[in-house]
């Protein structure tokens, strides 16, 4: 091979290398320069083409249907309280708080929590169509944290009562929906599941509310009194409380079971209150220290004259003459209708499952012997 040919090949090789390097340089410069070129010659500003989607998932359709069916029945409740105007010294109504509720019937009865309207001098209801009404407080049952309001709607206006379900067949894991007004944001829906059943929470005066539903639906201040719904948009509970160190949603909410509300609300509408079944016997926790060793139950400390308890022969504890000395224990209630009684809260819960006029079976312990008596409640 001649020297000329070798030189030609070297020149060609160098040209190829330079061409490759030039191409790479152009690519690198293009990468860095493209944003400026695009901004200069392709400024954009036109609408993007919509990407089509397929049909909604089944659970999305369920949520939408629940909201459409139930939201017209949900109300936003605000309350006022009496206060003295420091400037005029006049007593005026001033805003106190807010909560949720729902339409119970076509007559305008609105159900909410007792603690939503507690100490209120006036209440106001805003429905889903944003119509506002002054409400009359019909009555309440503080022990179950339930209250009933009533609004008067104009002729021709039809209300949408909520659909009533049952809480007796709820199962842990079942889907739940809550609609309410958290932090005043009306008609807000959240979803979750039944987290647990038969919980017990404290009611007014420390008395327990039994069989409460636990849910992880997001429930915040303002949700109180709103409905807890199943996937058929039926009422299964009334949202009443949350468990939270901060006071806001922490994944644990509680709802009064609808079966309890369905028993109590009609009586509040009729009479303004709820009369719990009673037997006319009294109990004092301080006497519990007098229980005999190995015996559990609640010591009867008072029997009302002519009461069902007296007619059934219950005997109360008595103090020695002069009021000094150790009381003499009479009857100790150990069971009511088969429910074990360990404290007065258990009695409260047991009586919550019967109505005035029902006959109950009470297991008593006295002087080392156990007996059963039947008592007609009043």
Residue, then its C-alpha position, 0 to 999 in steps of 0.5 A: x500500500x502506498x503512502x498516499x493511500x494511507x494518508x487518504x485513509x487517515x483523512x477519511x477516518x479523521x473526517x468520520x470521527x469529526x462528523x460523529x463528534x459534531x453530531x453528538x455536539x449538535x444533540x447535546x446542544x439541542x437537548x439544552x436549547x430545546x426548552x428555549x426553542x419550544x418557548x420561542x416557536x411553540x408557545x402552547x396555550x391551546x386546550x389539551x385533548x381529553x383522555x377518554x375513560x371507561x365506566x366507573x368502578x362498581x364501588x364508585x357507583x355505589x358511593x354516588x348512589x348513596x350520596x344522591x339518595x341520602x344527601x337530601x335528607x341531611x341537615x346542617x344545624x346551628x344553635x344559639x345561646x342566651x348571653x348578655x350584651x356587655x354594651x346594652x346589658x340586654x339578653x340576646x341570642x348569640x351563636x353557640x355551635x353547629x352540628x348535623x342532623x337528618x329528616x326523620x319524617x314528612x312532618x318536619x322532625x329532625x333528629x340529631x345528638x343531644x350534645x348538639x343542642x344542649x343548653x341552646x336557646x334556639x336552633x336553626x336548620x339548613x336543608x340540602x337545598x340551602x333553605x333555612x328554617x328556625x327549629x323548635x326543640x321537641x325534646x331529648x334523651x340525654x342518656x342516649x345522646x339523642x334529640x328531636x327538632x321540628x321545622x315548619x315547611x311551607x305548603x307544597x314543600x315536600x321533605x325527604x325522610x331518610x331511609x331507615x335500616x337496622x343495626x341488628x345485622x351489621x357485620x364488621x367489615x361492612x361498608x359505611x358512609x357518613x354525611x354531615x357538616x364537618x367544620x361547617x362544610x355542609x353535605x360532606x360524605x366520607x366512607x369507611x367500614x364497620x370497625x367493631x360492634x357492641x362498643x360502650x361509650x359514656x353518655x350523659x351523667x356517666x351512664x353507658x350507651x351500649x351496643x354502639x357502632x365503631x366506624x373508621x369513616x372520617x368523623x370530625x367536629x360538626x359531624x355529630x348528629x349526622x347519619x351513618x349509612x349502609x351501601x343501600x343508603x339506609x340509616x344504620x347509626x347516628x354519628x355521635x363521638x370520636x376518639x382522638x387525642x387531638x380532637x379531630x379525626x383519628x380513625x375511630x368514630x362511634x355511632x348510636x345504633x339505629x335500632x336504639x334510635x328507632x325505639x327512642x325517637x318516636x317516644x320523644x316526638x310523642x311526649x318530649x322525653x324518653x321514659x326508661x323502664x324502671x323497677x323502683x329500686x335504688x343503688x349506691x356505689x359506695x355500698x359495693x364494699x359491703x359485698x360478701x367475699x366471692x359474691x358479685x352484683x349490685x346491692x339494693x339500697x332503696x326500694x320505693x313504696x308500692x313500686x314493682x321492686x316492693x311488690x316483687x319482695x326486694x329488700x334494701x340494705x338498712x342501717x342500724x338504729x341511730x344511723x351508726x354502724x355497718x349497714x345490713x345488706x339485703x338483696x344483691x342483684x346479680x342478673x337481669x334477664x340473664x345479663x350479668x350485673x357487676x355494677x350499676x352501669x350493667x343495670x342501666x344497660x340491662x334496663x335499656x333493652x326492655x320497655x315499661x310494662x315488660x316482665x323481667x326476671x331478676x336473679x337475687x342473692x341474700x343471706x347465702x341463697x340465690x333466687x329469681x323473681x319476676x318484676x313488671x317494669x313501669 
